[in-house]
Amino acid sequence: ALSAEGTGRQASLELPPQLSATPPRKAGCGRTSRKAGMLLSGGAAFLLLGAMAIGAVSSLALLHYAQREVSWFSFLASLLGFVLSFGIVALVPYDVWESLSAEEDKSRQVLVDSSWELIYWATFLLCWLLCPILIEFEAAGDFTVYGRLRASLRRNAAWCVVYLVLGLLLLIVLSVSGGIGLRAWCIAASNAWGLLLSTVLMGYGLVAVPRHLWRLANPSQQLEIMYCNAVAMDEARLSTQFELQDVISETRGEISSRSTQMWDTTIEQAFAILQQTLEECELLHTELTNGARGPRETQGGQSCGAVPRGGEDASRLESLGELHRALKQASLEARRAACRWDGLVRRCLLLEDIEEQLFPTAVELAASWQGSWLYMLCRTHMIRSCWHGLVQLWLRTLRPHVLRAAGGICGALSVVIVLGQLTMFSQSWSLSLLALLFKEGHGFWLTQAVCIVPLGYMVCTAYWSIFRLKIAGWYGLYPDHNTDTSSLLWCASILARLAAPLCYHFLFLIRVEHTAFQEMMGQMNVVPVLGGSFNEVFPILVGFLCLSHLLDVYTRLLQLCGLDVLAVEWAPLAPSADTDTNDLLTEGRRLIERERRRRSEDRSLLELQERGENSQRMIPLRLQIAALIEDGTLPLDWNAASPP
C-alpha cells in the first residue's frame, strides 16, 4: 500500500514534457548538434575554397586571353561574369547533395534562398545591364568619356524601350487575374531566352561534340572539313582587311582635309584622337598583310573616293565620331578574322603532320620551350626526356584510341540526355536514366561526381556550340593576348545568360526536387506561358534538332525557313549544284600549303637576320650544338632520340 501510494504521489507530481521548464534531452542530442555544426562549417569551407579556385582559374585564363590594352573595369566585369557563371554551375551539385541528404534537417543547409537570390540577381544585372552598356561604350566613337557613355545609353535605349513596352503590355493583360510580381516576370523572361538559346545550342552540340572527337581520331576525315571551311574563312579574312583598308583611306582623307583657319579645341582634340587611332590601325594593317598592300592614296594625299566632311562644328564632330567608330570596328573585325584564320591554319598543319607521321623532334620541342615557363622546368635532362617520350607516345599510339573512346562516351551521354528530355513533361513515366541515379543520396563526393559529369557535359556542349554559330559573328576567345574588350564582355554576358537556365533544366532532367535553387527559380511558375509548363515541354525540340543534325539536314531546313543566321560554321558541306566539294577541297588544300610555305620562309628570314646580326662572330654549327648540350637545352643523345 505504501509503495503504491508513493508511486501515485510521484506520478501526480510529474509534469508533461511541453510544460516542464527543462524538456527531457534525448540520448546523443549533443553529438548530433556537434556533427551538424561540423557539417555546416565544412560545407561553408568547401564553398569558400571552391569560389577561390574558380576565381583563380578564371583570372589566369582571362589574363592569357585578354589584350593588354583592356581597361581594368572591363576586365573586372568580364571576370565577374565568368566567375558567377561557373559558380552557378559548380554550386548546383552541392545544392543537389543538400536536398538529398538534408531534406529533414534544414539547419544543415548552407545554400538557402537568400544565397541564390544574391547570386542570381548579381548575374542578371551583369549580363542584361552592365555588359551591354560596356560593350557599346567600348565600340563608341565619341572622343570623351561622357560622350561615349551617352552613345552607349542611346544605343541600348532602343532595346530597353522594347523590353519595357512588352513588359507593360504583358503586365496589363495577364496580371489582371492575379498579382504577379516583377521579379517573377524577369526570371521567367530571362529563363525563356536562355532555354531557347540553349535548346538550339545543345541540339547541335550533343551531336557535333561526339562526332568532332571521333573525326579527330582520323586526321584525313577532319582535314576535309577544315579545308572546306578554310576557303570561306580566308575570303572573310581578306574582306575584313579590304574594309579596314577603305576605312583607313577615308580617315586619312578626312584628316588631310581639315581646315587650320578655324580653331576649336574640341575639334582639334577629336582630330588628335582620330590620328592616334589611325596610326594604330595602319600598323595593324601592315602586320596583317605583311606590308604587301597599303591604303590607297592619290598624289595629293586625298584618299580615293573620300569626301571631306564639312558643316557646323556639332555635325562635324558627330561625323568624326561615326568615322572613329567605323575605324575601330573595322580594326577589331580584321584582328578577329586573322586570329580565327591563324588558329585554323595551326590545326590543319598539326593534323597534316600527324597524318604524314611527322612528329616533333627533340630539337623542335626544345625550341618551342623558349620564352615560356616550361623552359626552366624542362632544363633537367630527365624531365625533358620524359616529356619528349610522352609526346611521341601520345601522337603515335594513344591519340586515336583516346579520342575514339572520348567520342563514344560523349555519344552515350548525349543519348541519355536526349532520352530524358523527350519525357520531361511526364510525371508518371520517364526515360531519364539520370533520374535513377538521384532517387537517393550516395554520399557527398559520389553525389558531386555523378552530378557534375552530365551537367558539365551539357554546359560544355552549349558553350562549345555558341562559338560555332554564325550569329556570334567574330566574337570569341583568342589566345596569346588577342581577345579585345568587346569579345571578353560578350563572352562573359552570353555565359552568364545561359548558366541559370541550363542548371534549372538539368534539375528537371534528373527529377530532384526541393533544392534551394529550384525554390528561387520557382517564382516564375505563376507566370502564364513562360512558367513551369514551358520548361517541361519546350526541351522536346532538342530531340528534333539532334535528329536533323545527325541526318545532316539542319542547314537545308534553315535555308527553307530563311533562318540562315542560325547556321553553324563547322557543318559538313554537302555537294550541290552551285558548289563543287572537290574544288573546295583543292582550294583549301592549296591555301594551307601556301601558309606552310610562308611560315617556313618567315622562319628562314628570321634565321638569316640573326646570322646577319652575328656575322662578325659566326659560330660553327658543331659548336652551337655543343653549347646547347652544355646549357641543357639538348640531351647528349639528341640525334639518337630523333626519329629517322
C-alpha positions as CSV (number, residue, x, y, z in Angstrom):
1,A,0.0,0.0,0.0
2,L,2.8,2.4,0.9
3,S,4.7,1.7,-2.3
4,A,1.5,2.1,-4.4
5,E,0.8,5.4,-2.6
6,G,4.3,6.6,-3.2
7,T,4.1,5.7,-6.8
8,G,0.9,7.6,-7.3
9,R,2.2,10.7,-5.5
10,Q,5.3,10.7,-7.7
11,A,3.2,10.3,-10.8
12,S,1.0,13.2,-9.8
13,L,4.0,15.4,-9.3
14,E,5.4,14.8,-12.8
15,L,4.7,17.5,-15.5
16,P,4.1,16.9,-19.2
17,P,7.2,17.5,-21.3
18,Q,5.6,20.5,-23.0
19,L,5.0,22.2,-19.7
20,S,8.3,21.3,-17.9
21,A,10.9,24.0,-17.6
22,T,13.7,21.7,-18.8
23,P,12.4,19.3,-21.5
24,P,14.0,15.8,-21.5
25,R,17.1,15.5,-23.6
26,K,17.4,12.7,-26.0
27,A,20.4,10.5,-26.0
28,G,23.0,11.6,-28.4
29,C,21.5,15.1,-28.9
30,G,24.8,16.8,-28.2
31,R,26.7,14.6,-30.6
32,T,24.1,15.2,-33.3
33,S,24.3,19.0,-32.9
34,R,28.0,19.0,-32.9
35,K,28.0,16.8,-36.1
36,A,25.6,19.2,-37.7
37,G,27.8,22.1,-36.8
38,M,30.8,20.4,-38.2
39,L,29.0,19.7,-41.4
40,L,27.8,23.3,-41.6
41,S,31.3,24.6,-41.2
42,G,32.7,22.0,-43.5
43,G,30.2,22.9,-46.2
44,A,30.9,26.6,-45.9
45,A,34.7,26.0,-46.1
46,F,34.1,23.8,-49.2
47,L,32.1,26.6,-50.9
48,L,34.7,29.2,-50.0
49,L,37.6,27.1,-51.4
50,G,35.6,26.4,-54.5
51,A,34.9,30.1,-55.0
52,M,38.5,30.9,-54.6
53,A,39.6,28.1,-57.1
54,I,37.1,29.4,-59.7
55,G,38.2,32.9,-59.2
56,A,41.9,32.0,-59.6
57,V,41.4,29.8,-62.7
58,S,39.2,32.4,-64.3
59,S,41.7,35.2,-63.6
60,L,44.6,33.2,-65.1
61,A,42.6,32.3,-68.2
62,L,41.5,35.8,-68.8
63,L,45.0,37.1,-68.3
64,H,46.1,34.7,-71.0
65,Y,43.4,35.7,-73.5
66,A,42.8,39.4,-72.9
67,Q,44.7,42.1,-74.7
68,R,47.0,44.3,-72.6
69,E,45.0,47.4,-73.7
70,V,41.8,46.2,-71.9
71,S,40.8,48.6,-69.2
72,W,40.7,47.3,-65.6
73,F,37.0,48.0,-65.2
74,S,36.0,46.0,-68.3
75,F,38.4,43.2,-67.2
76,L,36.9,43.0,-63.8
77,A,33.4,43.0,-65.2
78,S,34.3,40.1,-67.6
79,L,36.0,38.3,-64.7
80,L,32.9,38.7,-62.6
81,G,30.7,37.3,-65.4
82,F,32.9,34.2,-65.8
83,V,33.2,33.6,-62.0
84,L,29.4,33.9,-61.5
85,S,28.6,31.7,-64.5
86,F,30.9,28.9,-63.5
87,G,30.0,29.5,-59.8
88,I,26.3,28.7,-60.5
89,V,27.3,25.5,-62.4
90,A,29.6,24.5,-59.5
91,L,27.0,25.2,-56.8
92,V,24.2,23.2,-58.3
93,P,25.8,19.7,-57.4
94,Y,26.3,20.9,-53.9
95,D,22.6,22.0,-53.8
96,V,21.5,18.6,-55.0
97,W,23.5,16.9,-52.3
98,E,21.9,19.1,-49.6
99,S,18.5,18.3,-51.0
100,L,19.1,14.6,-51.0
101,S,20.9,14.3,-47.6
102,A,19.5,17.1,-45.5
103,E,15.8,17.1,-46.5
104,E,14.6,16.8,-42.9
105,D,17.4,18.7,-41.1
106,K,17.2,22.3,-42.5
107,S,19.8,23.5,-40.0
108,R,22.5,21.8,-42.0
109,Q,21.8,23.7,-45.2
110,V,24.4,26.2,-46.3
111,L,22.8,27.2,-49.6
112,V,19.5,28.9,-48.8
113,D,17.1,31.0,-50.8
114,S,18.9,34.3,-49.9
115,S,22.2,32.9,-51.2
116,W,20.8,32.0,-54.6
117,E,18.9,35.3,-54.7
118,L,22.1,37.3,-54.3
119,I,24.0,35.2,-56.9
120,Y,21.2,35.2,-59.5
121,W,20.3,38.9,-59.4
122,A,24.0,39.8,-59.5
123,T,24.4,37.7,-62.6
124,F,21.1,39.1,-64.0
125,L,22.2,42.7,-63.6
126,L,25.6,42.0,-65.0
127,C,24.6,40.2,-68.2
128,W,21.5,42.2,-69.1
129,L,22.5,45.7,-67.9
130,L,26.2,46.3,-67.3
131,C,27.8,44.2,-70.1
132,P,25.7,45.6,-72.9
133,I,26.4,49.2,-71.7
134,L,30.2,48.4,-71.5
135,I,30.2,46.8,-75.0
136,E,28.6,49.8,-76.6
137,F,30.8,52.1,-74.6
138,E,33.9,50.4,-75.9
139,A,32.6,50.5,-79.5
140,A,31.5,54.1,-79.4
141,G,33.5,56.6,-81.5
142,D,33.0,59.7,-79.3
143,F,36.1,61.4,-78.1
144,T,35.1,61.9,-74.4
145,V,34.1,59.6,-71.6
146,Y,30.8,61.4,-71.3
147,G,30.1,61.2,-75.0
148,R,30.9,57.5,-75.2
149,L,28.6,56.8,-72.2
150,R,25.8,58.8,-73.7
151,A,26.2,57.0,-77.0
152,S,26.2,53.7,-75.2
153,L,23.0,54.5,-73.3
154,R,21.4,55.8,-76.5
155,R,22.1,52.6,-78.4
156,N,20.9,50.4,-75.6
157,A,17.8,52.6,-75.0
158,A,16.1,51.1,-78.1
159,W,16.2,47.6,-76.7
160,C,15.2,48.9,-73.2
161,V,12.2,50.6,-74.7
162,V,11.1,47.4,-76.5
163,Y,11.5,45.4,-73.3
164,L,9.6,47.9,-71.2
165,V,6.7,48.1,-73.7
166,L,6.4,44.4,-73.9
167,G,6.6,44.0,-70.2
168,L,3.9,46.7,-69.6
169,L,1.6,45.0,-72.1
170,L,2.1,41.6,-70.5
171,L,1.5,43.1,-67.0
172,I,-1.6,44.8,-68.1
173,V,-3.1,41.9,-70.0
174,L,-2.1,38.9,-67.8
175,S,-1.8,40.4,-64.3
176,V,-5.5,41.3,-64.0
177,S,-6.5,37.9,-62.8
178,G,-3.8,37.8,-60.1
179,G,-0.9,39.8,-58.7
180,I,2.3,38.6,-60.4
181,G,5.5,40.3,-59.2
182,L,8.0,42.0,-61.4
183,R,10.7,39.6,-60.1
184,A,8.8,36.6,-61.4
185,W,8.4,38.2,-64.8
186,C,12.1,39.0,-65.0
187,I,13.1,35.4,-64.0
188,A,10.6,33.9,-66.5
189,A,11.7,36.1,-69.4
190,S,15.4,35.6,-68.8
191,N,14.9,31.8,-68.3
192,A,12.8,31.6,-71.5
193,W,15.5,33.4,-73.6
194,G,18.3,31.2,-72.1
195,L,16.2,28.0,-72.6
196,L,15.5,28.9,-76.2
197,L,19.2,29.5,-77.0
198,S,20.4,26.5,-75.0
199,T,18.0,24.3,-76.8
200,V,19.4,25.4,-80.2
201,L,23.0,25.0,-78.9
202,M,22.5,21.6,-77.3
203,G,20.6,20.3,-80.3
204,Y,23.8,21.0,-82.3
205,G,26.4,20.2,-79.6
206,L,25.0,16.9,-78.4
207,V,25.7,15.6,-81.9
208,A,28.6,17.7,-83.0
209,V,30.9,17.1,-80.0
210,P,31.0,13.3,-80.2
211,R,31.3,13.5,-84.0
212,H,34.1,16.0,-83.8
213,L,36.0,13.9,-81.3
214,W,35.5,10.8,-83.5
215,R,36.7,12.6,-86.6
216,L,39.8,14.0,-84.8
217,A,41.0,10.4,-84.4
218,N,41.1,10.2,-88.2
219,P,43.1,13.3,-89.4
220,S,42.2,12.9,-93.1
221,Q,38.5,13.0,-92.4
222,Q,38.8,16.1,-90.2
223,L,41.1,17.8,-92.8
224,E,38.4,17.5,-95.5
225,I,36.0,19.6,-93.4
226,M,38.7,22.1,-92.4
227,Y,39.8,22.5,-96.0
228,C,36.3,23.5,-97.0
229,N,36.0,25.9,-94.1
230,A,39.4,27.4,-94.9
231,V,38.1,28.7,-98.2
232,A,35.2,30.7,-96.6
233,M,37.4,31.8,-93.7
234,D,40.1,33.1,-96.0
235,E,37.6,35.1,-98.0
236,A,36.2,36.6,-94.8
237,R,39.7,37.5,-93.6
238,L,40.5,39.2,-96.9
239,S,37.2,41.0,-96.9
240,T,37.8,42.5,-93.4
241,Q,41.3,43.6,-94.5
242,F,39.9,45.4,-97.5
243,E,37.2,47.0,-95.4
244,L,39.9,48.2,-93.0
245,Q,41.9,49.5,-95.9
246,D,39.0,51.5,-97.2
247,V,38.2,53.0,-93.8
248,I,41.9,53.9,-93.3
249,S,41.8,55.7,-96.6
250,E,38.7,57.6,-95.8
251,T,40.1,58.6,-92.4
252,R,43.4,59.7,-93.8
253,G,41.5,61.9,-96.4
254,E,39.4,63.4,-93.6
255,I,42.4,64.3,-91.5
256,S,44.3,65.8,-94.5
257,S,41.2,67.9,-95.4
258,R,40.8,69.6,-92.1
259,S,41.0,73.4,-92.1
260,T,43.6,75.2,-89.9
261,Q,41.9,78.5,-90.2
262,M,39.0,77.7,-87.8
263,W,40.5,76.8,-84.4
264,D,38.3,74.8,-82.0
265,T,39.7,72.9,-79.0
266,T,37.1,70.2,-79.2
267,I,37.6,69.6,-82.9
268,E,41.4,69.6,-82.5
269,Q,41.2,67.1,-79.7
270,A,38.9,64.9,-81.8
271,F,41.4,65.0,-84.7
272,A,44.3,64.1,-82.4
273,I,42.5,61.0,-81.1
274,L,41.5,60.1,-84.6
275,Q,45.1,60.5,-85.8
276,Q,46.3,58.2,-83.0
277,T,43.7,55.5,-83.8
278,L,44.6,55.8,-87.5
279,E,48.3,55.2,-86.8
280,E,47.4,52.1,-84.7
281,C,45.1,50.8,-87.5
282,E,47.8,51.4,-90.1
283,L,50.3,49.4,-88.0
284,L,47.7,46.6,-87.6
285,H,47.0,46.6,-91.3
286,T,50.7,46.3,-92.1
287,E,51.1,43.4,-89.7
288,L,48.1,41.5,-91.1
289,T,49.1,41.9,-94.7
290,N,52.9,41.7,-94.2
291,G,53.3,45.1,-95.8
292,A,52.0,43.7,-99.2
293,R,49.2,46.2,-99.6
294,G,48.8,49.7,-98.2
295,P,45.9,52.1,-98.1
296,R,45.2,53.6,-101.5
297,E,46.2,57.2,-101.8
298,T,46.3,59.8,-104.6
299,Q,49.2,62.0,-105.3
300,G,47.7,64.9,-103.4
301,G,47.2,62.9,-100.3
302,Q,43.4,62.5,-100.7
303,S,42.0,59.0,-100.5
304,C,40.2,57.5,-103.4
305,G,36.6,58.4,-103.2
306,A,36.8,60.1,-99.8
307,V,34.6,63.2,-99.4
308,P,35.6,65.8,-96.8
309,R,33.1,66.1,-94.1
310,G,32.2,69.7,-93.6
311,G,29.4,71.5,-91.9
312,E,28.9,73.0,-88.4
313,D,31.1,72.1,-85.5
314,A,28.4,69.9,-83.9
315,S,27.6,67.9,-87.1
316,R,31.3,67.7,-87.9
317,L,32.2,66.3,-84.5
318,E,29.3,63.8,-84.8
319,S,30.6,62.7,-88.3
320,L,34.1,62.4,-86.9
321,G,32.7,60.2,-84.1
322,E,31.0,57.9,-86.6
323,L,34.2,57.7,-88.7
324,H,36.1,56.9,-85.5
325,R,33.6,54.2,-84.6
326,A,33.8,52.6,-88.1
327,L,37.6,52.6,-87.9
328,K,37.7,50.9,-84.5
329,Q,35.1,48.3,-85.6
330,A,37.0,47.6,-88.8
331,S,40.2,47.0,-87.0
332,L,38.6,44.7,-84.4
333,E,36.9,42.6,-87.1
334,A,40.2,42.4,-89.1
335,R,42.1,41.3,-86.0
336,R,39.5,38.7,-85.0
337,A,39.4,37.3,-88.6
338,A,43.2,37.0,-88.6
339,C,43.1,35.2,-85.3
340,R,40.5,32.7,-86.4
341,W,42.4,32.1,-89.6
342,D,45.7,31.6,-87.7
343,G,44.0,29.1,-85.4
344,L,42.5,27.1,-88.3
345,V,45.9,27.0,-90.1
346,R,47.7,25.8,-87.0
347,R,45.2,23.0,-86.5
348,C,45.4,22.0,-90.2
349,L,49.2,21.9,-90.1
350,L,49.2,19.8,-87.0
351,L,46.7,17.3,-88.5
352,E,48.7,17.1,-91.7
353,D,51.9,16.4,-89.8
354,I,50.1,13.6,-87.8
355,E,48.7,12.1,-91.0
356,E,52.1,12.0,-92.6
357,Q,53.8,10.7,-89.4
358,L,55.9,13.8,-89.0
359,F,56.3,14.1,-85.2
360,P,58.3,16.8,-83.4
361,T,61.9,16.1,-82.7
362,A,63.8,16.8,-79.5
363,V,65.3,19.9,-81.2
364,E,61.8,21.3,-82.2
365,L,60.4,20.7,-78.7
366,A,63.4,22.4,-77.1
367,A,62.9,25.4,-79.5
368,S,59.2,25.6,-78.6
369,W,60.1,25.9,-74.9
370,Q,62.0,29.2,-75.5
371,G,60.2,32.1,-73.9
372,S,57.9,30.1,-71.7
373,W,57.8,28.9,-68.1
374,L,58.3,25.3,-69.3
375,Y,61.8,26.2,-70.4
376,M,63.0,26.4,-66.8
377,L,61.1,23.3,-65.8
378,C,62.5,21.2,-68.8
379,R,66.1,22.2,-68.4
380,T,66.5,18.9,-66.5
381,H,67.5,16.1,-68.8
382,M,65.2,13.5,-67.2
383,I,62.1,15.7,-67.3
384,R,62.9,16.8,-70.9
385,S,63.4,13.2,-72.0
386,C,60.2,12.1,-70.3
387,W,58.2,14.9,-71.9
388,H,59.5,14.1,-75.3
389,G,58.7,10.4,-74.8
390,L,55.2,11.2,-73.7
391,V,54.6,13.5,-76.7
392,Q,55.8,10.7,-79.0
393,L,53.6,8.1,-77.2
394,W,50.5,10.4,-77.4
395,L,50.9,11.3,-81.1
396,R,51.9,7.8,-82.3
397,T,49.7,5.4,-80.2
398,L,47.3,6.9,-77.7
399,R,45.8,9.8,-79.5
400,P,43.4,7.9,-81.9
401,H,42.3,5.4,-79.2
402,V,41.7,8.1,-76.6
403,L,39.8,10.3,-79.0
404,R,37.5,7.5,-80.2
405,A,36.9,6.4,-76.6
406,A,36.0,10.0,-75.6
407,G,33.7,10.3,-78.7
408,G,31.9,7.1,-77.7
409,I,31.5,8.2,-74.1
410,C,30.2,11.6,-75.2
411,G,27.8,9.9,-77.6
412,A,26.4,7.7,-74.9
413,L,25.9,10.8,-72.6
414,S,24.1,12.6,-75.5
415,V,21.7,9.6,-75.9
416,V,21.0,9.6,-72.2
417,I,20.3,13.3,-72.1
418,V,18.1,13.3,-75.2
419,L,16.0,10.4,-73.9
420,G,15.5,12.2,-70.6
421,Q,14.4,15.4,-72.4
422,L,11.8,13.6,-74.6
423,T,9.9,12.5,-71.5
424,M,10.5,15.5,-69.2
425,F,6.8,16.6,-69.5
426,S,5.5,13.4,-68.0
427,Q,5.3,12.8,-64.2
428,S,4.1,9.2,-64.4
429,W,6.8,7.6,-66.6
430,S,10.2,8.6,-67.7
431,L,13.1,7.5,-70.0
432,S,15.6,9.5,-68.0
433,L,18.4,7.2,-66.8
434,L,19.9,10.1,-64.8
435,A,16.8,10.3,-62.6
436,L,17.5,6.7,-61.4
437,L,20.9,7.8,-60.0
438,F,19.3,10.5,-57.9
439,K,16.5,8.7,-56.2
440,E,18.6,8.6,-53.0
441,G,21.8,10.1,-51.7
442,H,25.2,8.5,-52.3
443,G,27.4,10.5,-50.0
444,F,29.0,13.8,-50.7
445,W,31.8,13.0,-53.1
446,L,30.0,10.4,-55.1
447,T,26.9,12.7,-55.5
448,Q,29.1,15.5,-56.6
449,A,30.8,13.3,-59.2
450,V,27.6,11.8,-60.5
451,C,26.1,15.2,-60.8
452,I,29.0,17.2,-62.3
453,V,29.7,14.8,-65.1
454,P,26.3,15.1,-67.0
455,L,25.9,18.8,-66.0
456,G,29.4,19.6,-67.1
457,Y,28.8,17.8,-70.4
458,M,25.6,19.8,-71.1
459,V,27.4,23.1,-70.3
460,C,30.4,22.2,-72.5
461,T,28.2,21.3,-75.5
462,A,26.3,24.6,-75.2
463,Y,29.4,26.7,-74.6
464,W,31.3,24.9,-77.4
465,S,28.4,25.4,-79.8
466,I,28.0,29.1,-79.2
467,F,31.3,29.9,-81.0
468,R,30.3,27.7,-84.0
469,L,27.1,29.7,-84.8
470,K,27.4,32.4,-87.4
471,I,25.1,34.6,-85.2
472,A,28.1,35.1,-82.9
473,G,30.0,37.0,-85.7
474,W,33.7,37.3,-84.9
475,Y,33.3,37.3,-81.2
476,G,35.4,34.7,-79.4
477,L,38.3,34.0,-77.1
478,Y,41.7,34.2,-78.9
479,P,44.8,33.1,-77.0
480,D,48.1,35.0,-76.7
481,H,46.5,38.3,-75.6
482,N,44.5,38.7,-78.8
483,T,41.0,39.0,-77.3
484,D,39.6,42.6,-77.3
485,T,37.4,44.2,-74.7
486,S,34.1,43.7,-76.6
487,S,34.8,40.0,-77.1
488,L,35.6,39.5,-73.4
489,L,32.4,41.3,-72.4
490,W,30.3,39.5,-74.9
491,C,31.6,36.0,-73.9
492,A,31.0,36.8,-70.2
493,S,27.5,38.1,-70.9
494,I,26.4,35.1,-73.0
495,L,27.8,32.6,-70.5
496,A,26.0,34.4,-67.6
497,R,22.7,34.3,-69.5
498,L,23.0,30.6,-70.2
499,A,24.2,29.4,-66.8
500,A,21.0,29.6,-64.7
501,P,18.6,28.2,-67.5
502,L,21.0,25.3,-68.1
503,C,21.2,24.4,-64.5
504,Y,17.4,24.7,-64.0
505,H,16.9,22.5,-67.0
506,F,19.3,19.9,-65.6
507,L,17.4,19.7,-62.3
508,F,14.2,18.9,-64.3
509,L,16.2,16.3,-66.1
510,I,17.4,14.4,-63.0
511,R,14.0,15.0,-61.3
512,V,15.4,16.2,-58.0
513,E,13.0,18.5,-56.1
514,H,13.1,20.9,-53.2
515,T,16.5,22.3,-53.9
516,A,17.2,25.9,-52.9
517,F,17.9,26.8,-56.5
518,Q,14.5,25.4,-57.6
519,E,12.8,27.3,-54.8
520,M,14.3,30.6,-56.0
521,M,13.6,29.9,-59.7
522,G,10.1,28.5,-58.9
523,Q,8.9,32.1,-58.5
524,M,8.2,32.1,-62.3
525,N,5.8,29.1,-62.2
526,V,2.9,31.5,-61.7
527,V,3.7,33.4,-64.9
528,P,1.5,32.2,-67.8
529,V,3.0,30.6,-70.8
530,L,6.6,31.1,-69.7
531,G,6.2,29.3,-66.3
532,G,6.6,25.7,-65.3
533,S,4.9,24.1,-68.4
534,F,7.3,26.0,-70.8
535,N,10.3,24.5,-69.0
536,E,8.9,20.9,-69.3
537,V,7.6,20.9,-72.8
538,F,9.9,23.1,-74.8
539,P,13.1,20.9,-74.4
540,I,11.5,18.2,-76.5
541,L,12.7,20.2,-79.5
542,V,16.3,19.1,-78.6
543,G,15.5,15.6,-79.9
544,F,14.2,17.0,-83.3
545,L,17.3,19.3,-83.6
546,C,19.7,16.4,-82.8
547,L,18.0,14.2,-85.4
548,S,18.3,16.9,-88.1
549,H,22.0,17.4,-87.3
550,L,22.5,13.6,-87.3
551,L,21.0,13.3,-90.7
552,D,22.8,16.5,-92.0
553,V,19.5,18.2,-93.0
554,Y,19.7,21.1,-90.5
555,T,21.3,23.5,-92.9
556,R,18.7,22.8,-95.6
557,L,15.9,23.3,-93.1
558,L,17.3,26.7,-92.1
559,Q,17.5,27.7,-95.8
560,L,13.9,26.7,-96.4
561,C,12.8,28.7,-93.3
562,G,15.0,31.7,-94.1
563,L,17.0,31.4,-90.8
564,D,20.5,31.4,-92.1
565,V,21.7,33.3,-89.0
566,L,21.3,30.1,-87.0
567,A,23.6,28.2,-89.4
568,V,26.7,26.6,-87.9
569,E,30.1,27.2,-89.2
570,W,31.6,23.7,-88.9
571,A,28.7,21.9,-90.5
572,P,29.8,19.4,-93.2
573,L,29.3,20.7,-96.6
574,A,27.2,18.6,-98.9
575,P,27.7,18.7,-102.7
576,S,25.2,20.9,-104.5
577,A,24.7,22.3,-108.0
578,D,26.5,25.6,-107.3
579,T,29.2,24.3,-105.1
580,D,31.7,21.6,-106.0
581,T,33.1,19.9,-103.0
582,N,36.2,18.7,-104.8
583,D,37.0,22.3,-105.9
584,L,36.6,23.4,-102.3
585,L,38.9,20.7,-101.1
586,T,41.5,21.5,-103.7
587,E,41.4,25.3,-103.0
588,G,41.5,24.8,-99.2
589,R,44.5,22.4,-99.5
590,R,46.3,25.0,-101.7
591,L,45.6,27.8,-99.1
592,I,47.0,25.7,-96.3
593,E,50.1,24.7,-98.3
594,R,50.7,28.4,-99.1
595,E,50.6,29.2,-95.4
596,R,53.0,26.4,-94.7
597,R,55.5,27.8,-97.3
598,R,55.0,31.3,-96.0
599,R,55.7,30.4,-92.4
600,S,58.7,28.4,-93.4
601,E,60.1,31.4,-95.4
602,D,59.4,33.6,-92.4
603,R,61.5,31.3,-90.1
604,S,64.2,31.3,-92.7
605,L,64.3,35.1,-92.9
606,L,64.5,35.3,-89.1
607,E,67.4,32.9,-89.1
608,L,69.2,34.9,-91.9
609,Q,68.6,38.1,-89.9
610,E,70.1,36.6,-86.8
611,R,73.0,35.4,-88.8
612,G,73.5,38.8,-90.3
613,E,73.5,40.4,-86.9
614,N,76.1,37.9,-85.7
615,S,78.1,37.9,-89.0
616,Q,81.2,39.2,-87.2
617,R,81.3,36.3,-84.9
618,M,80.0,33.4,-86.8
619,I,79.9,30.2,-84.7
620,P,80.0,26.8,-86.5
621,L,77.0,24.5,-86.1
622,R,79.1,21.9,-84.2
623,L,80.0,24.5,-81.6
624,Q,76.3,25.7,-81.4
625,I,75.1,22.1,-80.7
626,A,77.8,21.7,-78.1
627,A,76.7,24.9,-76.4
628,L,73.1,23.8,-76.4
629,I,74.1,20.4,-74.9
630,E,76.2,22.2,-72.2
631,D,73.3,24.6,-71.5
632,G,70.9,21.6,-71.0
633,T,68.6,22.5,-73.9
634,L,69.6,19.4,-75.9
635,P,70.2,15.9,-74.5
636,L,73.5,14.2,-75.1
637,D,71.8,11.6,-77.3
638,W,69.8,14.3,-79.2
639,N,70.5,12.7,-82.6
640,A,69.6,9.2,-81.5
641,A,66.3,10.4,-79.8
642,S,65.1,12.0,-83.1
643,P,63.1,9.7,-85.4
644,P,64.7,9.0,-88.8
